[in-house]
Amino acid sequence: MKKLLTILSLIPFVSYAGVRHYNASVEQSSWKLGEATRLQCSLTHPIDGYGNAVFSSRAGKQLNMEFELDMLSLPDTYSVANVYAVPPKWMPGAMQRPIAEMAIRKQYNGDVPKKMAWTMLSELEKGYWPTIYYQDWYNDNDQVAVGLNASNFEPAYREFVQCVSGLLHFSFDDIEYTVLNYKKNSSELTRQSQKKLGMISDYLAQDQDMELVLVDAYTDSYGSPDRNRQLSEQRANSIKDFFTEKGVDAARIEVTGHGERRHIADNRNELSRAKNRRVVIRMDKP
């Protein structure tokens, strides 16, 4: 108990000389849905004179969440900030609770990982003000308290949760280099490759920053070289047509049919030949 009282005594509960408080007033508290696509969702809260509090989640295999304190004045040293859930004055008797520690890194915004970010959101949903306390890096006599006002949080938060629920379940890293395989002597993809192609198409439809999509098609050595070259070109162009039908600019897609060149497996049996019947899709972002 003595140790707990000592720790609590170090945390500024009220405004007094030596502590600079930054937070929006109840009247000025604003929460807005920022970026809202199937690739990324963000929820922003301006803090006058300080910067922005930003929660964000990105497309990926695992549900993720990040909180970033976007500061107008970046840290000039390394330290640790304490994050607390602080009850507003209209919650008499409620106690503040520790949430997390946030690393302060020189010339970087502050941020916390998934679990702590979700905790901060849940505390805001309950009406608490997540507040970050740290030693000022310019004035040894000052501490800084940055509060996130929960007023007007609910409407924007509901939109944010809806956006997060619609994020793609894969990221650019999952598809930037993809190998598709074909059925024998055919331009029809295997079932697994059809699924992969659909994923790439969904991503390209969302990401307008993609600079170039390279499509390289190959065959096995079963049949004549000329026939195999034509087949590879047919396969490459069918992929391009699929993408353009989904709205991808044809100028961003470059296709090449290599025929039976550049084998990656033996051609002496059906199992290994199947590996050579492939299209390689590579994507480049700025």
C-alpha positions as CSV (number, residue, x, y, z in Angstrom):
1,M,0.0,0.0,0.0
2,K,2.9,2.4,0.9
3,K,4.5,1.7,-2.5
4,L,1.1,2.3,-4.3
5,L,0.7,5.7,-2.5
6,T,4.2,6.7,-3.5
7,I,3.6,5.9,-7.2
8,L,0.2,7.7,-7.2
9,S,1.8,10.8,-5.6
10,L,4.0,11.1,-8.6
11,I,1.1,11.4,-11.0
12,P,-0.4,14.9,-11.5
13,F,-4.1,14.7,-10.6
14,V,-5.0,18.4,-10.9
15,S,-3.6,21.4,-12.7
16,Y,-0.8,23.2,-10.8
17,A,2.4,25.1,-11.5
18,G,4.9,22.9,-13.3
19,V,2.4,20.8,-15.3
20,R,1.3,21.9,-18.8
21,H,-2.1,20.4,-19.7
22,Y,-3.2,19.9,-23.3
23,N,-6.7,18.7,-24.1
24,A,-9.7,19.8,-26.0
25,S,-12.5,21.4,-24.1
26,V,-15.9,19.7,-24.0
27,E,-17.3,22.2,-26.5
28,Q,-14.3,21.8,-28.8
29,S,-13.8,18.0,-28.5
30,S,-13.9,16.6,-32.0
31,W,-13.6,13.0,-33.2
32,K,-13.5,12.3,-36.9
33,L,-13.2,9.3,-39.2
34,G,-10.1,10.0,-41.3
35,E,-9.0,7.5,-43.9
36,A,-11.7,5.0,-44.5
37,T,-10.9,2.4,-47.2
38,R,-10.6,-1.4,-47.2
39,L,-6.8,-0.9,-46.8
40,Q,-6.8,1.4,-43.8
41,C,-9.1,3.1,-41.3
42,S,-8.2,6.0,-39.0
43,L,-9.9,7.9,-36.1
44,T,-8.5,11.3,-35.3
45,H,-8.8,13.7,-32.4
46,P,-7.2,17.2,-32.6
47,I,-5.6,18.5,-29.5
48,D,-5.2,22.3,-29.7
49,G,-1.7,23.5,-29.4
50,Y,-0.2,20.0,-29.3
51,G,-1.1,17.9,-32.4
52,N,-3.4,15.0,-33.1
53,A,-4.3,11.7,-31.4
54,V,-4.7,9.0,-34.1
55,F,-6.1,5.5,-33.9
56,S,-5.5,3.4,-37.0
57,S,-6.0,-0.2,-38.3
58,R,-4.6,-1.6,-41.5
59,A,-5.6,-4.5,-43.8
60,G,-3.9,-7.8,-42.8
61,K,-4.3,-11.4,-41.8
62,Q,-4.6,-10.4,-38.1
63,L,-6.8,-7.8,-36.6
64,N,-4.5,-4.9,-35.6
65,M,-4.7,-1.5,-34.0
66,E,-2.3,1.3,-33.3
67,F,-2.4,4.6,-31.4
68,E,-0.1,7.4,-32.4
69,L,0.4,10.7,-30.7
70,D,1.1,13.0,-33.7
71,M,3.1,15.8,-32.0
72,L,3.7,19.3,-33.4
73,S,6.9,19.4,-31.5
74,L,8.8,16.1,-31.6
75,P,10.7,14.7,-28.6
76,D,14.3,15.8,-28.2
77,T,15.2,12.9,-25.9
78,Y,14.4,9.3,-24.9
79,S,12.1,8.6,-22.0
80,V,8.9,6.8,-21.0
81,A,5.4,8.3,-20.7
82,N,2.6,6.9,-18.5
83,V,-0.9,6.5,-19.9
84,Y,-3.8,6.6,-17.5
85,A,-7.6,6.4,-17.9
86,V,-8.7,9.6,-16.1
87,P,-12.3,10.1,-15.1
88,P,-13.8,13.5,-16.0
89,K,-15.1,15.8,-13.3
90,W,-18.6,14.6,-13.8
91,M,-17.7,11.1,-12.6
92,P,-17.4,11.8,-8.9
93,G,-15.7,9.1,-6.9
94,A,-14.3,7.3,-10.0
95,M,-10.6,6.5,-9.8
96,Q,-8.0,6.9,-12.6
97,R,-6.4,3.6,-13.8
98,P,-3.1,2.9,-15.4
99,I,-3.3,1.7,-19.0
100,A,0.2,1.5,-20.4
101,E,3.7,2.9,-20.7
102,M,4.5,4.6,-24.0
103,A,8.1,4.9,-25.2
104,I,9.3,8.4,-26.0
105,R,11.8,8.3,-28.9
106,K,13.9,11.1,-30.1
107,Q,12.3,12.8,-33.2
108,Y,9.5,10.3,-33.4
109,N,5.8,10.4,-32.5
110,G,4.7,8.5,-29.5
111,D,2.8,5.2,-30.1
112,V,1.4,2.2,-28.3
113,P,0.8,-1.3,-29.7
114,K,-2.5,-3.2,-30.4
115,K,-3.7,-4.3,-27.0
116,M,-3.0,-0.9,-25.3
117,A,-4.6,1.0,-28.2
118,W,-7.8,-1.2,-27.9
119,T,-7.8,-0.5,-24.1
120,M,-7.6,3.2,-24.7
121,L,-10.6,3.0,-27.1
122,S,-12.6,1.0,-24.6
123,E,-11.9,3.5,-21.9
124,L,-13.0,6.4,-24.2
125,E,-16.2,4.4,-24.9
126,K,-16.9,4.3,-21.1
127,G,-16.4,8.1,-20.9
128,Y,-12.8,8.1,-19.4
129,W,-10.1,10.4,-20.8
130,P,-6.9,8.5,-21.7
131,T,-4.2,10.9,-20.6
132,I,-0.4,10.7,-21.3
133,Y,2.0,12.1,-18.7
134,Y,5.7,12.6,-19.3
135,Q,8.6,14.8,-18.3
136,D,9.0,17.8,-20.6
137,W,12.2,17.3,-22.7
138,Y,12.9,21.1,-22.9
139,N,12.1,22.2,-19.3
140,D,13.3,20.0,-16.4
141,N,10.8,21.8,-14.1
142,D,7.8,20.9,-16.2
143,Q,5.7,17.8,-16.8
144,V,3.2,17.5,-19.7
145,A,-0.3,16.0,-19.5
146,V,-2.0,15.3,-22.8
147,G,-5.7,14.2,-22.5
148,L,-8.1,12.7,-25.0
149,N,-11.5,14.1,-24.4
150,A,-14.2,11.5,-24.6
151,S,-16.9,14.0,-25.5
152,N,-18.5,13.4,-28.9
153,F,-16.5,10.2,-29.2
154,E,-19.3,7.7,-29.8
155,P,-20.6,8.6,-33.3
156,A,-17.2,8.7,-35.0
157,Y,-16.1,5.6,-33.1
158,R,-19.1,3.6,-34.5
159,E,-18.1,4.6,-38.0
160,F,-14.5,3.6,-37.3
161,V,-15.5,0.2,-36.0
162,Q,-17.6,-0.3,-39.1
163,C,-14.7,0.6,-41.3
164,V,-12.3,-1.8,-39.4
165,S,-14.8,-4.6,-39.9
166,G,-14.5,-4.2,-43.7
167,L,-10.7,-4.2,-44.0
168,L,-9.2,-6.7,-46.4
169,H,-7.9,-9.8,-44.6
170,F,-4.5,-9.6,-46.3
171,S,-1.9,-6.9,-46.9
172,F,0.3,-5.8,-49.8
173,D,3.1,-8.0,-48.3
174,D,0.9,-11.1,-48.8
175,I,0.4,-10.5,-52.5
176,E,3.3,-8.4,-53.8
177,Y,4.9,-11.5,-55.3
178,T,2.4,-14.3,-56.3
179,V,2.8,-17.4,-58.3
180,L,-0.3,-18.8,-60.1
181,N,-0.5,-22.3,-61.5
182,Y,-2.6,-23.6,-64.4
183,K,-4.3,-26.9,-65.3
184,K,-2.5,-28.9,-68.0
185,N,-2.6,-27.5,-71.6
186,S,-5.2,-24.9,-70.5
187,S,-5.6,-21.2,-69.6
188,E,-7.7,-22.2,-66.6
189,L,-6.1,-21.6,-63.2
190,T,-6.2,-24.1,-60.5
191,R,-8.8,-23.4,-57.8
192,Q,-6.2,-22.2,-55.3
193,S,-4.7,-19.8,-57.9
194,Q,-8.2,-18.5,-58.7
195,K,-8.5,-17.5,-55.0
196,K,-5.1,-15.8,-55.0
197,L,-6.0,-13.9,-58.2
198,G,-9.2,-12.7,-56.6
199,M,-7.2,-11.4,-53.6
200,I,-4.9,-9.4,-55.9
201,S,-7.8,-8.0,-57.8
202,D,-9.5,-6.9,-54.6
203,Y,-6.3,-5.2,-53.5
204,L,-5.7,-3.4,-56.8
205,A,-9.2,-2.1,-56.8
206,Q,-8.5,-0.3,-53.5
207,D,-4.8,0.8,-54.0
208,Q,-4.5,3.6,-56.6
209,D,-0.9,4.1,-55.7
210,M,0.3,1.0,-57.4
211,E,2.8,2.0,-60.0
212,L,3.3,-1.2,-62.0
213,V,2.0,-4.7,-62.1
214,L,4.3,-7.2,-63.9
215,V,2.8,-10.4,-65.3
216,D,5.2,-13.1,-66.5
217,A,3.7,-16.3,-67.9
218,Y,5.5,-19.6,-68.4
219,T,4.6,-23.2,-69.6
220,D,6.0,-26.7,-69.3
221,S,7.9,-28.2,-72.2
222,Y,5.0,-30.5,-73.3
223,G,4.2,-29.5,-76.9
224,S,6.0,-27.4,-79.4
225,P,8.0,-24.2,-78.4
226,D,5.8,-22.0,-80.6
227,R,2.6,-23.4,-79.2
228,N,4.0,-22.9,-75.7
229,R,5.0,-19.3,-76.3
230,Q,1.5,-18.5,-77.6
231,L,0.0,-20.3,-74.7
232,S,2.1,-18.3,-72.2
233,E,1.1,-15.0,-73.9
234,Q,-2.5,-16.1,-73.8
235,R,-2.3,-16.8,-70.1
236,A,-0.5,-13.5,-69.4
237,N,-3.1,-11.4,-71.4
238,S,-6.0,-13.2,-69.7
239,I,-4.6,-12.0,-66.3
240,K,-4.3,-8.5,-67.7
241,D,-7.9,-8.6,-69.0
242,F,-9.1,-9.8,-65.7
243,F,-7.5,-6.9,-63.9
244,T,-8.7,-4.3,-66.4
245,E,-12.2,-5.6,-66.1
246,K,-11.9,-4.9,-62.3
247,G,-11.0,-1.3,-63.0
248,V,-7.2,-1.4,-63.0
249,D,-5.6,0.9,-65.5
250,A,-4.2,-1.2,-68.4
251,A,-1.2,1.2,-68.6
252,R,-0.1,0.0,-65.2
253,I,0.1,-3.7,-66.3
254,E,3.0,-5.1,-68.2
255,V,2.8,-8.6,-69.6
256,T,5.4,-11.0,-71.0
257,G,4.9,-14.6,-72.3
258,H,8.1,-16.7,-71.9
259,G,6.9,-20.0,-73.2
260,E,8.8,-23.0,-71.9
261,R,11.9,-21.0,-70.9
262,R,13.1,-20.6,-67.3
263,H,11.8,-23.8,-65.8
264,I,11.8,-24.1,-62.1
265,A,11.2,-27.9,-62.0
266,D,11.9,-31.1,-63.9
267,N,9.6,-31.8,-66.9
268,R,9.9,-35.6,-66.8
269,N,6.7,-36.2,-64.8
270,E,3.3,-34.5,-64.5
271,L,3.8,-33.4,-60.9
272,S,6.9,-31.4,-61.6
273,R,5.6,-30.1,-64.9
274,A,2.7,-28.6,-63.1
275,K,5.1,-26.2,-61.3
276,N,6.3,-24.9,-64.6
277,R,2.8,-24.0,-65.8
278,R,2.7,-20.7,-63.9
279,V,2.2,-16.9,-64.0
280,V,4.3,-14.8,-61.7
281,I,2.7,-11.5,-60.6
282,R,4.9,-8.8,-59.2
283,M,3.7,-5.4,-57.9
284,D,5.6,-2.2,-57.3
285,K,4.6,0.7,-55.0
286,P,6.3,4.0,-54.6
